[in-house]
């Protein structure tokens, strides 16, 4: 039995989540960058025993979505499953990511005494240290649309399955009439 309508309903759900996630990033002032560009639709697989669909996203997207507790404070993300300082992440990964962002945005702090710009490396270090200590506030840019569209998904899948079943029954009935014209 072909489940084309069912698969299409899953693809529409996936695409709505992606579209709203990207618009949430834009609204939060985090759009137009590597994270937004990394959010892409993956495969949708419907078999007799399982349903799968994928949404691709940069590695750090989960941390932006759910937030990260800081090493010395969890006030920004008290319910986040992630925490800086556990030893499970890459050494220097935060600093490297922030250094890349600082250079891309051409962002530099000024020295308070001299008024001169600090190097990109020094600016990145100061930001990374602050983020490491205080954490990252959850943006829920992905979680909110996923939960929003998940609520209506069972009804959509039920309707799609009914359409697929109807098509299957029509096909089966036509096939039987062909095979047994007098029966």
C-alpha positions as CSV (number, residue, x, y, z in Angstrom):
1,X,0.0,0.0,0.0
2,X,1.3,3.4,-0.9
3,X,1.2,6.1,1.8
4,X,1.8,9.1,-0.4
5,X,-0.6,11.4,1.4
6,X,0.8,10.3,4.8
7,X,4.3,11.1,3.6
8,X,3.2,14.4,2.2
9,X,1.6,15.3,5.6
10,X,4.9,14.6,7.4
11,X,6.8,16.7,4.8
12,X,4.4,19.6,5.3
13,X,4.8,19.4,9.1
14,X,8.6,19.3,8.7
15,X,8.6,22.2,6.3
16,X,6.3,24.4,8.6
17,X,8.7,23.7,11.5
18,X,11.7,24.7,9.4
19,X,10.1,27.9,8.1
20,X,8.9,29.1,11.5
21,X,12.3,28.2,13.1
22,X,14.1,30.3,10.6
23,X,11.7,33.2,11.0
24,X,12.1,32.9,14.8
25,X,15.9,33.3,14.4
26,X,15.3,36.4,12.3
27,X,12.9,37.9,14.9
28,X,15.5,37.2,17.6
29,X,18.2,38.9,15.7
30,X,20.1,35.7,15.2
31,X,19.1,35.2,11.5
32,X,21.0,35.4,8.3
33,X,24.0,33.4,9.7
34,X,25.4,29.9,9.6
35,X,22.7,28.5,12.0
36,X,19.8,29.7,9.9
37,X,21.5,28.5,6.7
38,X,22.2,25.1,8.2
39,X,18.5,24.3,8.9
40,X,17.4,22.1,6.0
41,X,14.8,19.4,5.4
42,X,16.1,15.8,5.6
43,X,14.5,12.6,4.4
44,X,11.0,11.4,5.2
45,X,10.7,7.6,5.4
46,X,7.4,5.8,5.8
47,X,7.6,2.1,6.0
48,X,5.2,-0.6,7.3
49,X,6.6,-0.4,10.8
50,X,8.0,3.1,11.2
51,X,7.8,6.8,10.4
52,X,10.9,9.0,10.2
53,X,11.7,12.5,9.2
54,X,14.8,14.5,9.6
55,X,15.6,18.1,10.0
56,X,19.3,19.0,9.6
57,X,20.8,21.8,11.8
58,X,24.3,22.9,12.9
59,X,25.6,21.2,16.0
60,X,25.3,24.3,18.2
61,X,21.6,24.9,17.2
62,X,20.5,22.7,20.1
63,X,22.4,24.8,22.5
64,X,20.9,28.0,21.1
65,X,17.4,26.5,21.3
66,X,17.5,24.9,24.8
67,X,20.1,27.2,26.4
68,X,23.2,26.2,28.5
69,X,23.7,26.6,32.2
70,X,26.8,28.6,33.1
71,X,29.7,27.2,35.1
72,X,29.0,29.6,38.0
73,X,25.3,30.5,37.4
74,X,22.3,28.7,36.0
75,X,20.0,31.7,36.1
76,X,19.8,32.1,32.3
77,X,18.9,28.5,31.6
78,X,17.8,26.8,34.8
79,X,16.0,23.9,33.1
80,X,18.5,23.3,30.3
81,X,20.0,19.8,30.0
82,X,23.3,21.3,29.1
83,X,25.9,22.9,31.3
84,X,29.3,24.5,30.7
85,X,32.2,23.0,32.7
86,X,31.1,19.3,32.6
87,X,34.2,18.3,30.5
88,X,32.0,16.7,27.9
89,X,32.5,19.4,25.2
90,X,35.4,20.2,23.0
91,X,38.2,22.1,24.6
92,X,38.2,25.7,23.2
93,X,35.2,25.1,21.0
94,X,33.2,28.0,22.5
95,X,36.2,30.4,22.1
96,X,36.7,29.3,18.5
97,X,33.1,29.7,17.6
98,X,32.9,33.2,19.2
99,X,36.2,34.2,17.6
100,X,34.7,33.2,14.2
101,X,31.6,35.3,15.0
102,X,33.6,38.3,16.2
103,X,35.7,38.4,13.1
104,X,32.7,37.9,10.8
105,X,30.8,40.8,12.5
106,X,34.0,42.8,12.8
107,X,33.2,43.4,16.4
108,X,35.9,44.6,18.9
109,X,35.8,46.0,22.4
110,X,37.8,49.1,23.4
111,X,40.5,49.2,26.1
112,X,39.1,51.4,28.9
113,X,42.4,53.1,29.6
114,X,43.7,53.8,26.1
115,X,40.5,53.8,24.0
116,X,42.2,51.6,21.5
117,X,40.4,48.6,20.0
118,X,41.2,45.2,21.5
119,X,42.2,42.4,19.1
120,X,39.6,40.1,17.8
121,X,41.2,37.3,19.8
122,X,41.0,39.3,23.1
123,X,37.4,40.4,22.4
124,X,36.4,36.7,21.7
125,X,38.1,35.6,24.9
126,X,36.2,38.1,27.0
127,X,32.9,37.2,25.5
128,X,33.6,33.4,25.7
129,X,34.6,33.8,29.4
130,X,31.4,35.6,30.2
131,X,29.2,33.1,28.3
132,X,31.0,30.2,30.0
133,X,30.4,31.6,33.4
134,X,26.8,32.8,33.0
135,X,25.5,30.5,30.3
136,X,23.2,30.9,27.2
137,X,19.5,31.9,27.6
138,X,17.2,29.4,25.7
139,X,15.7,30.9,22.6
140,X,13.3,28.0,21.8
141,X,13.5,29.1,18.2
142,X,13.0,25.4,17.2
143,X,11.1,23.9,20.1
144,X,8.1,26.3,20.0
145,X,7.2,25.7,16.3
146,X,7.8,21.9,16.7
147,X,5.4,21.8,19.7
148,X,2.9,24.1,18.0
149,X,2.6,22.0,14.8
150,X,2.9,18.7,16.7
151,X,-0.5,19.4,18.4
152,X,-2.3,19.2,15.0
153,X,-0.2,16.5,13.5
154,X,-2.3,13.5,14.7
155,X,-5.4,14.9,12.9
156,X,-3.4,15.6,9.8
157,X,-1.9,12.2,9.7
158,X,-5.3,10.6,10.3
159,X,-6.8,12.4,7.4
160,X,-3.8,11.6,5.2
161,X,-4.0,7.9,6.1
162,X,-7.7,7.9,5.4
163,X,-7.0,9.3,1.9
164,X,-4.3,6.7,1.3
165,X,-6.6,3.9,2.5
166,X,-9.4,5.1,0.3
167,X,-7.0,5.1,-2.7
168,X,-5.8,1.6,-1.8
169,X,-9.4,0.3,-1.6
170,X,-10.3,1.8,-4.9
171,X,-7.3,0.3,-6.5
172,X,-7.9,-3.1,-5.0
173,X,-11.6,-3.0,-6.0
174,X,-10.7,-2.1,-9.6
175,X,-8.0,-4.9,-9.7
176,X,-10.5,-7.5,-8.5
177,X,-13.0,-6.4,-11.1
178,X,-10.3,-6.8,-13.8
179,X,-9.3,-10.2,-12.5
180,X,-12.8,-11.6,-11.9
181,X,-15.2,-9.8,-14.3
182,X,-18.1,-12.2,-13.6
183,X,-17.4,-12.9,-10.0
